[in-house]
């Protein structure tokens, strides 16, 4: 299942596996190359506290599209 949400003017996609949380992944889109490690950790904490992800150790990837 895929969930798309906008947080802090950032598009975030959460891919949830029905099998196990270790297969879940969060993509944080950062086309302006402005997301810091601290901000990405805050986004992950929010996703965890709001129930979008099951574990804080869920993999995350910053998607930086460069032209």
C-alpha positions as CSV (number, residue, x, y, z in Angstrom):
1,X,0.0,0.0,0.0
2,X,1.2,3.5,-0.8
3,X,0.3,6.6,1.1
4,X,1.2,10.1,-0.1
5,X,1.2,13.1,2.2
6,X,2.6,16.6,2.2
7,X,4.6,17.6,5.3
8,X,6.4,20.9,5.6
9,X,5.9,21.5,1.9
10,X,7.6,18.2,1.1
11,X,6.0,15.3,-0.7
12,X,6.4,12.1,1.3
13,X,5.5,8.6,0.0
14,X,5.2,5.7,2.5
15,X,5.3,2.2,1.0
16,X,3.9,-0.3,3.5
17,X,4.3,-4.0,3.0
18,X,1.5,-6.2,4.3
19,X,4.0,-8.9,5.3
20,X,6.5,-7.1,7.6
21,X,7.5,-3.6,8.5
22,X,11.1,-4.3,7.5
23,X,10.0,-4.2,3.9
24,X,8.5,-0.7,4.3
25,X,10.2,2.4,2.9
26,X,9.7,6.1,3.1
27,X,10.6,8.4,0.2
28,X,11.1,12.1,1.0
29,X,11.1,14.2,-2.2
30,X,13.6,17.0,-2.1
31,X,13.9,18.6,-5.6
32,X,15.4,21.8,-4.2
33,X,18.1,19.9,-2.2
34,X,17.1,21.6,1.0
35,X,16.1,18.7,3.4
36,X,18.6,18.3,6.2
37,X,19.2,15.0,8.1
38,X,17.5,16.6,11.1
39,X,14.4,17.5,9.1
40,X,14.2,14.0,7.6
41,X,14.5,12.5,11.1
42,X,11.6,14.8,12.3
43,X,9.5,13.7,9.4
44,X,10.2,10.0,10.3
45,X,9.3,10.7,13.9
46,X,6.0,12.4,12.8
47,X,5.2,9.4,10.6
48,X,5.8,7.0,13.5
49,X,3.8,9.0,16.0
50,X,0.8,9.3,13.7
51,X,0.8,5.6,12.8
52,X,2.0,5.9,9.2
53,X,5.0,3.6,9.9
54,X,5.3,0.8,12.4
55,X,8.9,1.3,13.5
56,X,11.3,4.1,13.8
57,X,13.9,2.0,12.0
58,X,11.9,2.0,8.8
59,X,14.2,2.8,5.8
60,X,14.1,6.3,4.3
61,X,15.4,7.7,1.1
62,X,15.8,11.3,0.1
63,X,14.8,11.6,-3.5
64,X,16.9,14.4,-5.1
65,X,16.2,15.0,-8.7
66,X,19.0,17.0,-10.2
67,X,18.8,18.5,-13.7
